[in-house]
Amino acid sequence: MEQPKQPSKEAVRHWMQLRRELRSPLPDPQQIRRELGWEMVRAQQDQRSWRLAD
């Protein structure tokens, strides 16, 4: 199974550039994590830790 990874620095920079171009306030941190895919990494890590605990 492929190990989930956090977004690359380039992906984060690209996302930040798009946000700057929109000139709108930043969303809350939870929304930023969802847009960058960090929630998927966390969910998979939590799932693995639950399997190890069983």
C-alpha positions in Angstrom: 0.0 0.0 0.0 1.3 3.4 -0.9 2.2 5.7 2.0 0.0 8.8 2.1 2.1 12.0 1.9 1.5 15.6 2.8 1.2 18.0 -0.2 4.5 19.0 -1.7 5.9 22.5 -1.1 5.2 23.3 -4.7 1.5 22.3 -4.3 1.3 24.5 -1.2 2.9 27.4 -3.0 0.6 27.0 -6.0 -2.4 27.0 -3.6 -1.1 30.1 -1.8 -0.7 31.9 -5.2 -4.2 31.1 -6.2 -5.5 32.4 -2.9 -3.5 35.6 -3.3 -5.0 36.1 -6.8 -8.5 35.8 -5.4 -7.7 38.6 -2.9 -10.2 37.2 -0.4 -9.5 36.4 3.3 -8.0 33.1 4.0 -10.4 30.3 5.0 -10.2 28.8 8.4 -7.4 26.3 9.0 -9.7 23.3 8.8 -10.8 24.3 5.3 -7.1 24.9 4.2 -6.3 21.3 5.4 -9.2 19.9 3.4 -8.2 21.8 0.2 -4.6 20.6 0.5 -5.5 17.1 1.3 -4.1 17.0 4.8 -7.3 15.6 6.2 -6.9 12.5 4.0 -3.4 11.9 5.4 -4.6 12.3 9.0 -7.6 10.0 8.5 -5.4 7.3 7.0 -2.9 7.7 9.9 -5.7 7.5 12.5 -7.1 4.4 10.7 -3.7 2.7 10.9 -3.2 3.6 14.6 -6.6 2.0 15.4 -5.6 -1.2 13.5 -2.4 -1.4 15.5 -4.3 -0.9 18.8 -6.6 -3.9 18.1 
